[in-house]
């Protein structure tokens, strides 16, 4: 018997946690954070308490209460006895938090299968930020920390794959196939069960820089005639608009080439396609591309993957911005160990150095670096390019209003140019119709019924319900 149980991604965008069981084999397809559920109860100054382990997460329904799934140390903090796990693996589609972050809580004996590019991204994320309870994907420190002070992090078992690899997990054979998304190392899966193939899209698009990758996945999924298709539907009901990475390039290239002042670009640095767009623009307009010191970790790791064509941190077109820290004197002791490796590079610049050449730089630093504008002192007529999604919830609207206040204060012009990491509605409908699975399970969407246009065999899933295939 083969079954699917959905513990996340049900009538919401993100938070995917899908349990696939075939005979005695159990695997999770992703184990991500639900932004919607988290925002329902928590915000910046009211967050799940680290001192309570995963109790707050369990109590408020942010993670499913399933025996044998979670770390021994977190179970003990919850006043429960540790349990042996019967989960054989997690198959991770990509490195976005809504698919990956709650792996942090999982039992150390559960191996995590991920693409090589995904692994590089997660290494960079681990190096660039402070360790937190819900971002310990590759390794974790046992809690409470007071009882384990000085102990090394416990590494998880990470098993890398690339397109063309097939691997076995218990009774299952898994075939990962690359897809185009707004982060490298993104995959869909074809999972060969005792009842027939099950296909999981992960997150996909067909308007990015590599639509052929998603087309490969759709073609293979169609070929195997799946008994079930688990498909994302983030934008299934959105209003259609013209968008592509090429259009972003054209719009932003025009903006930068027409400016003789500072240009400040705001985008998610994990979006390597967007980084390469601005890198190309910087080269073509005779500017240096300025990146934050913690984003330099992405260049450090992703440049190691020959498939991504990402420049090294010492590339002649790259500048690493060195912000003032505690003493205000750029003392080595002010910076973390992970930052100090970049301090003495020839291409590390301070705010004064950037200000002296503001018409020769393209600062890819974003909203959370706005305080650097106080030090750079951009001349009136500078430009802020917002190359990310428009705000879609209350918290983001507040942040957007705050960004507008900074932009107005410094006399900057605001430009919006972006294309989504998720497929347009018509592309999703065409892909799902072409695959023509026996049963469709829509996830990662607030509008699963929109798939009625192309499929008569839709299961409107409920959270925690087991569906036999």
N, C-alpha and C positions, 0 to 999 in steps of 0.2 A: 504494500500500500504506500502511495506517495501522497504527501499533504503539504499545504502551505498555511502558515499562520502569520498574520500581519500584526506586528506590535508597534508599528509606526508608519508614517506616510499615508495614513488613512484619512481622507478628506482634508488633508493639509499638504502644504508644500514643504518637503523635506522630512527629516526625522526617520528615514527608512530603517526598519529593523524587521526583516522578513525571515522567518524560520521555515526552511525546507527540510522535510523528513522523508527519507526513502528507506524502507525496511528499518535497519538499526542505525542508519547514518543520519546525523543531524548537522546541518550547516546554517549559519546565518548569512543572508545576503545583506551586507552593510549592517552597521550598528551605530546610527547617527543621532545627533542632537536634534530635538524638536524646538525650533526657534519659537513657534507659536505657543506651545505649551509652556515653555520657559517664560516667555513674555507675559503670559496670563497671570503668573504668580510673582515673578521676580523682575527686578530692574537693576540699575547700576549700584544702588546703595541698599538693596535688599536681595541677597543672593543665597543660594544653598550654602549651609555652613560646613566648612571643611572639617571642623571639629566633630561634626556629626556623621562623617563618612558619607555613605549613600542613603542614610535614613531619610533626609529631606527629599531626595530624588524619588525614593520609593513611595513615601507618604503622599507626595503631591502628584504622583502618577507620571513622572517624567521618564521613568524606566519601568519595564515590566518586572513583576515579582515572579521570577522563574527559578526553581531550585537548581543549584549547581552551576549557575551562570557567572557569578561574581567572585571577585578576589577574596581570598581568605581573610586578609587584614580588614577589608571593608565589612565583611560579614560579622567579624568579631566586634567591630565598632558599633554595629547595629544590634548587638546582643544576641547574635545567632551563631550556631556552630558552623564552621566551614564544611563544605560538601564537595565531593568529587564531581567533576563535570562530565556530562555525556554529550557535550557539543564537540563535534569533530573539527570544525574550522569556521572561520569567518571569511567570506569572499568579499573583498572590498573593491568597489567599482572605481573610486577616486578619492582624492584627499580633501574634499570639502567637508566642513564641520558637520553638516546635516546628514552626512553618510558615515563619517569616521570617528567623531570625537568621543562617543560613549563606549568605544572599544577600550578606553581608559579604565573602565570599571570591570572589565571581563577577567575571568579566571586565567591565570598565567599559563595554564596547560592547554589553552585553546590557540592553535596556530592561526596566524593571519596571512592570507594569500593576497598579494597586491602586485600591481604592475611596477616595473623598475622605476619609471618616471614618477609614479605616486610615492614610492619610497624616498626618492630624492627630495620631493616637496616636503614630506613629513620630517625628514632630517633637518631641512632648513627651518621649518617652523619650530622644531624643538630647540634649535640653537638660538633663534632670534628672540624668543620670548621667555618670560619667567615661567617656571614650571607651575602648573595648576592641576587640581584634582581631575578636571575634565579635559585635560590636554596631554595626558600621558599615554600616548598611543603606542609608541615604539618601546618604551620602558616605563617603569613607575617606581616611586619611592614608597616603601611601606608606611602605613599610617597606624597610629598617630606618630608624627615625626619625632616627638619628644622621646619616644621609646626606641627609635631607630636612628638616632642622630649619628652621623658619620658613616652610615652604611651606604654602599653603592646602590644605584638603581638596579632593579631586577629587569633584565631584558626579556622581551617577548620573542616567541619564535616567529620570524618573518620569512615567508617563502615568496620569492619574486617570480614573476612570469612576464613574458612578452607575447604579442600576437604570434600565432603559429605554435605556441606551446599548448600541450594538453596535459592535464594532470589528474590523478585519482585522489579522491577523498572517500574512504570507505567504499561503499557500493556505487558511488557516483563517479562519472567521468566529466570533467569540466573543461570547456573550451572557451578561453577568453578571446575576445576580438576587440580591437581598438575602435573607439568612437570619437567623434569630434565634440569637444566641450570647452568650457572656458578655463580649464586647468589641464596641464599635460598629464599623460599617464592615465587617461580615463578609458574604461572598458565596459562593454556589455558581456554577458555570459550566456553560453548555451550549455545547459546542464543535462546530461544524459541519465535519466532515471529508469527504473524498472518498468515504468508505465509509458515512457516516451520522453522526448526532449522538452525541457522547460527553458524558456528564454526570458532573460531579464535585461532590460535596456540600460539600467543605470540612468544617467542624465545624458541626453544627446542633443545635437543640432545638425542642421544641414545648410546653414548660411554662414559658417565660419570659414577658416582658411583651409580646412581639410575635410570637405564634405564627402570625399571619396572614402574616408575611413568609416563614417556612418553608413554609407552606401554598401560597403563591404559587409558590415554587420547585418544590415537588413537583408541583403541577398542570401547570406548564409542562413539566417534565421528562417527565411522563406523556404530554402532548400530542405531543411530538416523536418518541415511540417510539424511544428510543435503542438503538444497537447495543451500547453498553457503559455501565455505571454504576459509577463508582468511589465507594464509600460508606464513610464513617467508621463505626466500630462500637465506640466507646470503652466504652459501658456495655451492650453487647448481651447480656451474660450476668450483669449485676448483679442483685441482689435488688431487687425493686420496692419503692418507698416513696412516700408522698404528699409532693409537693414542688412549690413554685411560688414566684415572687418575692412574690406576695401573701401567702403563708403566712409568709415571712421577715419581711415588713412587720408582719404581725399579731403575731408572736412578739416581735420586737424593740421594737415600739411599746409593748407591754405591759410589757416589761422596763424600758425607759427611763422610761415614765410613772410607774412604781411606785418609782423610785429618787429619793432626795434627796441622792445623792452623785455623785462622778465616774463617768462611763461611758466606757469605752475600747473602741472597736470595731476589729476586725482583719479587713480584707478587701482584695482586690486592687483597687487604685484604677482599673485599666483597665476594670473591670466597672462601666460607667456606670449600668446598671440598679440595681446595689447601692448606688452612690453616691447615686442619686436616692432610693432607699428611705430611707437614713439622713438625707438632706437634708430629706425630707418629715417624718420623725420629729422631727428637731431643731426644725423650724418649729412643729409641732403641740404640742410639749412646752415651748416657750419657751426652748430652748437654742440656743447658737451651735454651728455645726459646725466643729470644729477640724481643719485639714488640715496635713500636713507641708509645709515650705517647698519641698521638691523636687516634691511632688505638686501644688503650685500651677501647675506648668507644664501639667498636664492641663486645669485650668480655663482657663488662658490660651488654649490652642489649641482645645479642644473647644467652648468657648463661641462660637467663630467659626462653627461649623456650626449653622445654624438648625434643622436636622433633629433635633438631639440634645437641645435644651432644657436645656443645662448653664449654671449661673449664672456670671457674671463673677467674677474674683478679688476685686473690691471689693464684692461683694454684701453686704448688711447682715446676712445670716445666716451669713456665712463668717468664720472667724478663721484666720489663717496663723500656725502655731507657729514661733517663732524660737528655735532651740536655741543653747546656748552652744557656741562653737567654740574655737579655739586659745587666745586670751588670756583667755577667760571674762568679757569685758567688753562683748560685743556690738559690737565694733568693726567698721566696714564692711570693713576690710582682712582680717578673718577669713573672709569669705564669698567664694564664687566669683562671677565676673561674672554667671553665670546666676541666682544667688541674690540678688544685690544689687538687682535690679530690684524685688524685693518688700519690701525692708527698711523703706522709709519710708511704706508704706501705713498708713492709720489702723487697719486691722484686723489688723495684725501684733502678736501678743502674745508675751510671755515666759512662762516657767514660773510665775513669781510672779503674773502677772496671771491665768493660768488657775487657779492654786491659790486665788486670792481669790474665784473664782466657779465653784468646781468643780461645784456643782449646777445651773449654768446653761450647761454646755458638754457637748458630745458629741464626744469626741476620736477621730477616724478616723485613727489613727496606726499601730497594729499592732505586732507582735512586735519588729521591728527598731528601734522607738522606745522599748522598755521602759526604757532608761536615763533617759529623760525623767521616769519615775516617781520617781526619786531626787530630782529638782528640784521636781516638782509636789507630792510628799508627800501622796498621796491619803489621806483619812481612812478608817478601817476601814468596810467595807460598800460600797466602790466595786465596780463591775461591769466585767468583761471579757467582751465578746461576740466569740466566734470565729465569723466569718461567711465561712468558707472551707472547703475540703474537709478531712476528717479525714486524718491522716498515712497514707500508703500505701507508704512505703519506709523503710528503716532510718534514713537521714539525717533524714527528716521526723519519725520517732518520737523521735529524740534531741532535735530542736528542740522538739517538743511537750512532752517531759519538762522541758526547760529553761524553757519558757514557764510550765508548771505551778508550777515552783519560784518564779518571780517573782510569780505570782498568789498563791500561798500566803504568800510573804514580806510582801506588802502587804495581806493580809487581804481579797482581792477574791473576789467570786463569779464563777464561770465559767459562761457560757451558750453553747451551740452552736446556731446557726441558719444554714442555708445551703441553696441549691438549685444544682444543677450547671449548667454551661454546655453539657453534652452531653445528647442525647436519651436518654430511657429506652428500655429494650429493646423494649417493646411498640410504642412510637412509631416506632422504627427499622424494625421488622419491617413495620409497616403502610405506612410510606412506601416502603420498597423493594418490597414486594409491589404497591403501587399503581403505581409507576413501571414495573415489569415489563420491565426491560431484557433484551435478548437474552443478554447476559452480565454477571454481577456480579463485580466485583473488590473484595473487602473490604480496607480499609486502616485504619490508626489503631486497631487492635484486637488483643487477645491471644486472641480467640475467634472467628476468622472462620467456623468451622464452624457457629456458632449460626445463621447465615443459611440453613442447610439447611431450616429450617422454612417459608421462603417462596419459595425459589428452587431450581430444579433445575439451573440453569446457572451455577454458581459456579466461578470459577477461583481455586484456592488458590495465591496468588502466591508466588514466590521472589524474593529480592533479586538484582537484576542480570540477570534473565532477560527477554528481549524476547518480548512476546505480540502476535502479529499479529491484527488484527481483521478 
